[in-house]
Amino acid sequence: MKKLFLLIVCACSFLWVFAATESMARDQAALTKRLSYLQNIPEISWVEYDRNNVYVGFNKRPDDLKTIINAAAAMGNRAYGFGVHVWAVKASQRGWRPGDGTYYCEATARHGKVEKSSCK
């Protein structure tokens, strides 16, 4: 009886992890598709995605940096369905992650709107 119970628990756990992974992959694809327009902005060199974090590398700091980052956070949140954080960094900082040093600014969006932004 214990073996049957253990087998059922393991099977349910596997299915739960599989479903969560599948959902996260779908959300990641939606986020990537929704923010694909960023590649068309001349000042942007690259965009990296790490779950609900988006890192944007700028060749030079544009005058409308606040608008670009805040819009990306809000649109990304609507596509991802969860809080999205967008970080603006120098193009030379590819692979940058929070805590790795300086960055231009960041914005966080939840519930379809920007909740906080350090962009000016």
N, C-alpha and C positions, 0 to 999 in steps of 0.2 A: 504494500500500500504506500509506503514511504517513497519507493522508487517511482511509482506512478505519479504521485504528487510532485516529486522533484522534476520528473520529465515534463509535466504540464507547466510548472513554473518556468523551466528553462525555455520551453516552446513559446510561452507568452512573452517572456523577456526578449527573445530573439525577434518575434514579430513586432514588438513595440519599438525596438532599436531600428529594425529595418524600416518601419513606417516613418519614424522620426528622421532617419537619414534621407529617405526618399522625399519627404516634405522639405527638408532643408535644401536639398539639391534643386527642387522646383523653385523655392523662394530665391535661391542664389541666381538661378537662370533668369527669373523675372527681374531681379535687381540689375543684373548685368545688361539685360535688354533695355530696360527703362532708362538707364544712364549711359547708353551707347552714344548719345549725342555729345557727350563730353569730349570724345575723340575728334570732333569737328571744330573744337575751339583751338585756334592757332597757338595760344600760350600754353596749352596742355600737352605735355610730352608723353605721359602714360597714366593709366588708371589701374590700381590693383584692388582686388576684393578679398576680404577675409571675413566670411560670414556676414555680419551686419556692419562691418567696418569697411569704409571705402577710403583709399589713399589716392590722392591726386597730385601728380608731379607737374609743377609749373616751370616752364623755361624762364619766364620772368613774371614778376608779380603784376597782374593786371589791375587796372583801376576799378573794375567791377568784381573783384575777388569775393566780396561779401555776397553779392547777388548769385554768383556761380555756386559757391559752397552751400549757401542756405537753400537755394533751389534744388541742388543735388540731394541734400539731406531730406527735404520734404518729399520730393518725388520718389526717392529711394525708399522712404518709409511707406509710402502708399503702395509701392510695388512689393516690398518685402513683408509688409504686414506686421512689423515689429520695429522697435526703435532702431534707427540707423544713425551712425556716426560718420561724418565725412571730415577728413583731415587734408589740409592743403600744405604741401611741402615743396622744397626745391626739387627740380628734375634730377639733380645729382644724388638725391637721397633715396633712390629706388630701393625697396625693401625696408624702408623706415617703418618703425612701429612705435606706439606711445612709450615714452621713457628713453628713446634713443637719442634725444637731443632736441634741437630747436625745430620749430615748424611755423608756418605763417599764421594759421588759425584753424579752428575746428568748429563744427556745428552738429547739434544733435536734434533729431526730429522724432516725435512720437505723436500718435493720434492724428497724423496728417498735417502737423504744423511744426515749425521750428520751436523747440523749447528753450534751447540755449545756444549761443553763438559767441565766439570770441573774435569774430571777423569785424573789421572796421573799414 
